[in-house]
Amino acid sequence: MSGNNRNNVHIGAEVKIVLKKDQRSGKLTEGVVEKLLTSSPTHPHGIKVRLESGEVGRVKEIL
């Protein structure tokens, strides 16, 4: 499922995100969504979320 639509991303979902510092390399970080930070229904680079670990990034994959 695409991480570009807010409807697909839910609190408690397992996702892979790309952190700001990893945007060039494209390295993904796996975790559980704690909070949705993007308010718009879609975003071309992925919905921004905060993971339970406190890391913030854009959703690339929903597991």
N, C-alpha and C positions, 0 to 999 in steps of 0.2 A: 504494500500500500504506500501511496505517496505521502510524504511529510509536508507537501505544499498546501494541503487543505486542512483548515482548522477542525473541520468536522471529523477527520480521521484520527486526530491526536486527542487522547483523553488522559486525565490525571490517573496515575497508576499503571499506565501502559509502558511496556518495555520497548525502548527505542534505541537507535544509534544516531548520535548527533555529531556534528563537526563543531569543535570549539573555535573561537576567534583566532587563537594562536596556531591552529592546525589547518586553517583555510587553504593555505598554499599547498601543503602536502596532501590534504584530503583525508588525513587520519581520522577514523571514527572512534567515538567513545560510547560505550554501551551503558545504559542505566534506566532508571524508572522515573517517569515524569512526576514532579512535585507540583509545578505551576506552569500554566501557559502564559507567556509574556507578550505574544503577538495578539493584538485585538482584531485585526482585519481577518476576513474569512479565508483569504489565500495570501501566499507570499511566494514569489518566484524562487527564492533561495531556501525555503523551508520555514516552518513555523518555529519561532524562538521559544525555548522552554528552559526551565530550571530543573535539573535532576535532583533526586533526594540527596545526592552527594554534594550539592551546592554548585555544581558546574553548570554553566549557561552556554547554550549553543543552538544551532538550527537543526531540526529533524531532517535526516536524510533517509532513514528506513524505520518502518514500524515492524516490530517482531511479533 
